[in-house]
Amino acid sequence: MTSNWINWVVLGISVFILVAMGLISSRRVCNSKGEGGFLLAGRSLGPVVGAASIVATGYSGWGFMGSPGVAYKYGTIEVLGNFLYAPAMCLAVLFFASFLYRRALKMGSLTIPEYISRSHPGSPAMTRFIHGFAALATALLLLVFLVGQLRAMGMLGGSWLGISVNHAIVLMIGIIILYTTLGGMAAVAWTDTLMVAGMTAAAVFIAHRIFSDLSPTELLTQLEAIEPALVAPDTAAPYGDSRFQVFMIFPYAFLFSAILPYMSVRFLAFRKDVKIHQVALIMAPIACLLSLVPIVGLYVRIQHPELGNADNAMPYFLANFVSPLASGLITLFIIFAMKSTASSVLQVSSSALSHDLRVALFPNRHLSQKYALRFNRCILACLGGVTLVMTLYAPPVMLSLFAITATGTLMATLIGPVLISSFLPGNAHGALASMMTGFCLCGGLLLFTNTGWVEAPLIGCLVSSIVYVVVSRLSRMETLMVGKPRLLTLAESGSH
């Protein structure tokens, strides 16, 4: 009970800091720059804040709760897979962030769906339709992802504070709504910087605690004694049937960082003077340290092989293998990690509805900066309430499956008009066909087949990319062919 009171005090202090940062960002950015300040932090992120925000968002509930659970169940394959995220994320920033920033700035795009609609020529009705479709797909799939984040926070926060999981979920979403509504993207990015410092400290402490007890060699030896497949698996389950399919995580993580709106929207929020290579250099060591976290699942598998729910590996570790003070602080940092991604996802989901859907449906109706800002905040708060209801009634599914289903499907939906268009520009017809193909194919593979968690999104990305290029070329050729007879007729009428 005493430790619970201490945890409540620590949480109260952290909430005070988060809300204060939200208020400061609201006054300095949102109130002065209106909707652009709320959605993109007024394009004011420097290299440190930008790098911290990207890493904090990329490594979140799945990294601290879902990934140890997967390592507990499937073994060392998850540790290898997790380490592939760091170089992939850095390469995505190096090779795509600057291009996306310049192009979006030139077109005046504030969101990824708006970027898609403005970068693909077509009739006004068609561009509005793809704008709306991209917005709805983004909001729907990211809400599913957010459900997994909130459930992870509820599981960990409930045991930490001594309350039920559902009460913890209500508390956490309330905190996230409060500071995100106040400051928008600026509040999210600034609080991410604070959060990633705690996350990195937690990862270092966890690795030190485990390797002080068992050396890496001893860890592997004892795992092999429990089940040889934990150390030398015959497959890359849950990512694929072949052992080498684990390396598909690298392209998956690259696409994850470059395409998903809650990640790539940060590229649009950089200051003009930011050097992208500096951002990548700051990201690299932080991401590598955070990749150590899945070893918790391996350690708990050795100490308690009969754990009922694999996703409880991290809570079990904190409750049984570290001091109450360290457990409380690490739990706070892990909750910080989840809040980082949850606030980013909530902010991007709400902007898809409050800005993108509004612009797509009512292109000629313009709100003043004051009312646009108020509308964005209202939608964000309402969407947070909807997500809460979804989380309380969602079926019991592994946390990582929530994340993969949502992010993988969204990635396959947006790869054509966001990434492939950078090399092979298409049109509105190609963008729409690609998005619909990726949405249906990847979602179907993940929900109705046994295709690997990484394999399904990559198949969806490949097929939707091909559809993007083919449909764009065919529709362009059709337009030219339809226009030819008309040109001939005009030429003939001129000769007479």
Residue pairs with C-beta under 8 A, 6 or more apart in sequence:
1 162
3 324
3 328
4 161
4 162
6 325
6 328
7 160
7 161
7 162
7 328
7 331
7 332
8 161
10 328
10 329
10 332
11 161
11 332
14 332
14 336
15 175
15 178
17 194
18 175
18 178
18 179
18 191
18 339
19 178
19 179
19 182
21 179
21 183
21 187
21 190
21 191
21 194
22 178
22 179
22 180
22 181
22 182
22 183
22 187
22 191
23 182
23 183
24 183
24 190
25 41
25 182
25 183
25 184
25 186
25 187
25 190
26 182
26 183
26 184
26 186
26 187
28 186
29 37
29 38
29 41
29 42
29 44
29 183
29 184
29 186
30 37
30 38
30 182
30 183
30 184
30 186
30 373
31 37
31 373
32 42
33 42
34 369
34 370
34 372
34 373
35 110
35 355
35 367
35 369
35 372
35 373
35 376
36 42
36 43
36 110
37 184
37 186
37 373
38 183
38 184
38 185
38 373
38 376
38 377
39 110
39 111
39 184
39 185
39 351
39 355
39 376
40 110
40 185
40 265
40 268
40 269
41 184
41 185
41 186
41 189
41 269
42 186
43 105
43 268
43 269
43 270
43 271
43 272
44 186
44 269
44 271
45 53
45 189
45 266
45 269
45 270
45 271
45 274
46 270
46 271
46 274
47 274
47 275
47 278
47 279
47 282
48 193
48 282
49 189
49 190
49 192
49 193
50 189
50 266
50 269
50 270
50 274
50 279
51 278
51 279
51 280
51 282
51 283
51 286
52 189
52 192
52 193
52 196
52 197
52 282
52 286
53 188
53 189
53 192
53 193
53 196
53 266
53 340
53 344
54 89
54 93
54 257
54 263
54 266
54 279
54 283
55 89
55 196
55 283
55 286
55 287
55 290
56 192
56 193
56 195
56 196
56 199
56 337
56 340
56 341
57 192
57 262
57 263
57 266
57 340
57 341
57 344
58 85
58 89
58 256
58 257
58 263
58 287
58 341
59 85
59 199
59 287
59 290
59 291
59 293
59 337
60 149
60 337
60 338
60 340
60 341
60 342
61 148
61 149
61 152
61 153
61 337
61 338
61 341
61 342
61 399
61 403
62 148
62 152
62 399
62 400
62 403
63 82
63 290
63 293
63 337
64 152
64 199
64 202
64 293
64 314
64 334
64 337
64 338
65 152
65 155
65 156
65 311
65 314
65 334
65 338
65 399
66 148
66 152
66 311
66 398
66 399
66 400
66 403
67 78
67 82
67 293
67 294
67 297
67 400
68 293
68 294
68 296
68 297
68 300
68 313
68 314
68 317
69 297
69 309
69 310
69 311
69 312
69 313
69 314
69 398
69 399
69 400
70 78
70 238
70 294
70 297
70 310
70 398
70 400
71 78
71 79
71 294
71 295
71 296
71 297
71 298
71 301
71 313
72 297
72 298
72 300
72 301
72 307
72 310
72 313
73 297
73 310
74 230
74 233
74 237
74 238
75 223
75 227
75 229
75 230
75 231
75 233
75 298
75 301
76 220
76 223
76 230
76 231
76 233
76 298
77 233
77 236
77 237
77 239
77 243
77 246
78 294
78 297
79 291
79 294
79 295
79 298
80 246
81 239
81 246
81 249
82 291
82 293
82 294
83 288
83 291
84 246
84 247
84 249
84 250
84 253
85 249
85 253
85 287
85 291
86 283
86 284
86 287
86 288
86 290
86 291
87 250
87 284
88 249
88 250
88 251
88 252
88 253
88 254
88 256
88 257
89 253
89 254
89 256
89 257
89 283
89 287
90 280
90 283
90 284
90 287
91 254
91 280
92 253
92 254
92 255
92 256
92 257
92 258
93 257
93 267
93 276
93 279
93 280
93 283
94 276
94 277
94 280
95 258
96 258
96 264
96 267
96 419
96 422
97 267
97 270
97 276
97 279
98 267
98 276
99 422
100 115
100 264
100 267
100 268
100 418
100 422
101 267
101 268
101 270
103 115
103 119
104 115
104 267
104 268
105 268
107 115
107 118
107 119
108 118
109 115
109 118
109 119
109 268
110 268
110 351
110 355
111 135
111 261
111 265
111 348
111 351
111 352
111 355
111 356
112 134
112 138
112 261
112 264
112 265
112 348
112 414
112 418
113 131
113 134
113 135
113 138
113 261
113 352
113 356
114 131
114 355
114 356
114 359
115 268
115 418
116 130
116 131
116 134
116 414
116 417
116 418
116 431
117 127
117 128
117 130
117 131
117 134
117 360
117 428
118 127
119 417
119 421
119 425
120 127
120 130
120 417
120 421
120 426
120 427
120 428
120 430
120 431
121 127
121 427
121 428
122 130
122 427
122 428
122 429
123 428
124 363
126 428
126 429
126 432
127 428
128 360
128 361
128 363
129 360
129 432
130 417
130 428
130 431
130 432
130 435
131 356
131 359
131 360
132 356
132 357
132 360
132 361
133 432
133 435
133 436
134 352
134 356
134 413
134 414
134 417
134 435
135 352
135 353
135 356
135 357
135 360
136 352
136 357
137 410
137 413
137 414
137 435
137 439
138 261
138 348
138 349
138 352
138 356
138 410
138 414
139 349
139 350
139 352
139 353
139 357
139 383
141 406
141 407
141 409
141 410
141 413
142 261
142 262
142 345
142 348
142 349
142 352
142 406
142 410
143 349
143 383
143 386
143 387
143 390
144 390
144 402
144 405
144 406
145 345
145 402
145 403
145 406
145 407
146 342
146 345
146 346
146 349
146 387
146 391
147 387
147 390
147 391
147 394
147 402
148 399
148 400
148 402
148 403
148 406
149 338
149 341
149 342
149 345
150 169
150 172
150 173
150 342
150 387
150 388
150 391
151 165
151 169
151 391
151 394
151 399
151 402
152 311
152 338
152 399
153 168
153 169
153 172
153 335
153 338
153 339
153 342
154 165
154 166
154 168
154 169
154 172
154 391
155 165
155 168
155 311
155 312
155 315
156 168
156 314
156 315
156 331
156 334
156 335
156 338
157 163
157 168
157 169
157 171
157 172
157 331
157 335
158 164
158 165
158 167
158 168
159 315
159 319
160 328
160 331
160 332
160 335
161 168
161 171
163 171
166 392
169 388
169 391
169 392
170 388
172 335
172 338
172 339
172 342
173 342
173 384
173 387
173 388
173 391
175 339
176 339
176 342
176 343
176 346
176 384
177 346
177 380
177 381
177 384
179 187
179 191
179 343
180 187
180 188
180 343
180 346
180 347
180 380
181 377
181 380
181 381
183 190
184 347
184 376
185 265
185 269
185 347
187 343
188 340
188 343
188 344
188 347
189 266
189 269
191 339
191 340
191 343
192 340
192 344
194 336
195 333
195 336
195 337
195 339
195 340
196 286
196 340
198 329
198 332
198 333
198 336
199 290
199 333
199 334
199 336
199 337
199 340
200 286
200 289
200 290
201 333
202 329
202 330
202 333
202 334
203 289
203 290
203 292
203 293
204 289
204 292
205 322
205 326
205 330
206 292
206 293
206 295
206 296
206 317
206 330
207 292
207 295
209 321
209 322
210 219
210 295
210 296
210 299
211 219
213 299
213 321
214 222
214 299
214 302
219 295
219 298
219 299
219 302
220 231
222 302
223 230
223 231
223 298
223 301
223 302
224 230
224 231
224 232
226 301
226 302
226 305
230 298
230 301
233 243
234 243
235 241
235 242
235 243
235 245
236 242
236 243
236 244
236 245
236 246
236 452
237 452
238 400
238 452
238 453
239 245
239 246
239 248
239 249
239 452
239 453
239 454
239 455
240 246
240 248
240 452
240 454
240 455
241 452
245 452
245 454
245 455
248 452
248 454
248 455
248 458
249 454
251 458
252 408
252 411
252 454
252 457
252 458
255 411
255 415
255 419
255 457
255 458
255 461
256 263
256 407
256 411
257 263
257 264
258 264
258 418
258 419
259 410
259 411
259 414
259 415
259 418
259 419
260 407
260 410
260 411
260 414
261 348
261 352
261 410
261 414
262 341
262 344
262 345
262 347
262 348
264 418
265 348
270 279
296 313
296 314
296 317
297 310
297 313
297 314
299 317
299 321
300 307
300 313
300 316
300 317
301 307
301 313
303 320
303 321
304 316
304 320
307 313
307 316
310 398
311 398
311 399
314 334
318 327
318 330
318 331
319 327
322 330
346 380
346 383
346 384
346 387
347 380
349 383
350 376
350 379
350 380
350 383
351 376
353 379
353 383
354 375
354 376
354 378
354 379
354 380
355 372
355 376
358 365
358 367
358 375
367 375
400 453
401 453
404 446
404 453
404 454
404 457
405 443
405 446
405 447
407 457
408 442
408 446
408 453
408 454
408 456
408 457
408 460
409 438
409 439
409 442
409 443
409 446
409 457
409 460
411 438
411 442
411 457
411 460
411 461
412 438
412 439
412 441
412 442
412 457
412 460
412 461
412 463
412 464
413 435
413 438
413 439
413 442
413 464
414 435
414 438
415 434
415 438
415 461
415 464
415 465
415 468
416 426
416 430
416 431
416 434
416 435
416 438
416 464
416 465
416 467
416 468
416 469
417 426
417 430
417 431
417 434
417 435
417 468
420 426
420 434
420 465
420 468
420 469
421 431
421 468
424 468
424 469
424 472
425 472
426 434
426 468
426 469
426 471
426 472
427 472
427 475
427 476
429 471
429 472
429 475
430 467
430 468
430 469
430 470
430 471
430 472
430 473
430 475
431 468
431 472
433 467
433 468
433 471
434 464
434 465
434 467
434 468
434 471
435 464
437 460
437 463
437 464
437 467
438 460
438 461
438 463
438 464
441 459
441 460
441 463
441 464
442 456
442 457
442 459
442 460
442 461
442 464
445 451
445 456
445 459
445 460
446 453
446 456
446 457
449 456
451 459
